[in-house]
Amino acid sequence: MWTWGLLLLGETIVKMITGFNKLDVTFRPETFLPTLLVSLVLLRIQTASKEMLFRGALPQNLYLHIRKPVVVVILSSVLFGAAYLMNPEALSRLIISLLAHSAVRFGWRLVDQKSGELELAIGAHTINNFYELFVVGYQNSAIRGSSIWVLPNINMVESMILNIIMVMIWVVVLRGALQDRKVI
């Protein structure tokens, strides 16, 4: 979970340094604390439920019909990515959005497949949503929280590129961290 959070923080720092996107400070204590308290309870349930469906039940059922693990990983990742296509930020660039969301889900699913556990992806998904709710949000995002900073819009091409880079780093870092366990 923290590895993905550090990657998100790194992405934000790069955006701040390069001026790629202008971050506006929007912190409002009167909405931040109540949203934080509710999210500490519900966010974990929301992300765990989606992970159990898209990385637990769905791949297990797909595997009954498709005996090739790599096809199941790709298909379940694309289906998970497709679940985001009705979000406001995705509507302008559907194919790019599908690739951006599916890339992250592919990396998370790959680690799940190799480790035999959903916990790593649940943690990454939780910190991902928490980060968008409370640290850096987007004006055109489906997740509206009480973030400290807000970017005007999600650039889906930029997001796709950054997602691919971040998930590759995440998989490599976890592979090294889990080497002792012989799961990846």
N, C-alpha and C positions, 0 to 999 in steps of 0.2 A: 504494500500500500504506500509506504513512504517513498519507495523508489519512484513510483509513478508520480507522486506529489512533487518530488524534487525535479523530475523532468518537466512537469508543468511550470514550476517556478523558474527553471532555466529558460523555458520558452518565453515566459513573461519578461524576464530580464533581457533576453535578446531583443524582444520587441521594443522595450523601453530604450535600450542603448542605440539601436539602429533607427529608431523613430519610425519603424515600419507602420505602426499604428499608434494613434494618440490615445493614451489612457486618461480618462476623466475620473477625478475623485468623486465618488458618490456616497461615501460612508454616511449612514444615518443611524445613530445609536438606537433611536426609538423603534426602528424596524429590525435592526441587526440582531439584538438579543432575543426577542420573541421567535424570530425565524430560526435562529441558531438552536434554541431549546427544542422546538418542534422537530427540526431536522436531525438532531442527535438521536432521536427515537425513530423517526419514520424513514430517513434516508437509507439506513442500513437494511431495513425491511424491503424497501423499493428496489434497491440494487441487487440484493440477494435473491429476490423473487425473479427478477429478469434474468439473472445469471443462471439460476436453477432451471428456468424454462429453456433459454436459448443455448446454454452450455451443458445442461444436464439432461433433461427430458428429450429435447429435440434431437441432439446428436445420438443419444441412445436409440431412439426410434429410427432415425435415418440409418444407423449402422445395421439395423435388422434387414434393411433392403439394399444398402450399398455397403459392401464389405471392404471398401478402400478408405482407410482412415484419413488420408489427405483430402479426398473428395468430401468426406463428411465435415472436416474442419473448414474447408472453403465454403461449402454450401451453408453450413450453420452460421458462418461469419457473414456471408452475404445476406442471409435472411434476417440476422440481427441488425445489420446495417440498414436494410430496407425498412425496418420498423421506425427509423428516424426520418424517413423521406417526407412525412407530413409536417415535420417541424418547420416553423417559419424560416429559419436560416437555410434550410435545404431546398426550398421551393424554387429558387432562382437557378440553381445548377444541380439538377437531380442526379445525373451520372457522376459528377465530381463529388457530390455529397455522399452518394452510395460508396464510392471508392474510399473517401476520407473516413467514413464511419466503419466500413468493413475492414480497412487496414488495421485499425486498432483492435477490433474484435478478432481478427485473424491471429494477431500476436497473442492476445489474451487466451484465445482458444487453443493455440499451439502449446502454450505453457500448461494449460489445463490438461490437454491430451497427454503430454509427456509426463506430467507430475501425478496425474490421476486424482487431482484435487481441484475444487472450484474456489478455494479460499483466496488464492492469489488474484484471480480475476475479480472476485467480489471486493477485495480490498482496493484494487486499482480502480474499479468502477465507482466505488464509494468515494474515494478521494477525488476522483475526476469530477463527480457531481458536486461534492462539497466545495471544491476549489472554484467551480463556476458559480455556485450560490454565494460564496462568501469572500472570495479573493478577487477574481477577475471574471466579470460577466460580459454579456454582449447585449446590445439594445434589441437585436432581432432574434434573440434566443428563446427557445421554448421554455427554458428554465429561467424564471425570474426570481431572483433572490435579493439579498441585501448586500451585494458585493461591495468591497471597498473601492474597486476601480471598475469602470465600464469602458469597453471598446465600442465604437460606433456600430460595427457590423462584423459578422464573421465572413472573412474572405475564404471561400471554400477551396480554391486552388491552393492558397497558402496553407490552409488547414490540412489538406490532403498531404502535401509535402511534409509538413511538420509532423503529422501523425505517423507517417511511414518512418521517418527518421527516429522519432521517439519510441515507437514500438520495437524497432530494430535494436536500439540501445537497451530497452527494457528486457527484451529476450536474452541478449548477450549478458547483461548484468545478472539476471536470474539464473541463467545457465551456469555462470561461474559460482554464484552463491549456493546453488543447489547441487553442485558437482559432487560434494561429499555424500549426498543422499542418493546419488546414482539414478536420478529420475529424469534428467534432461540430457 
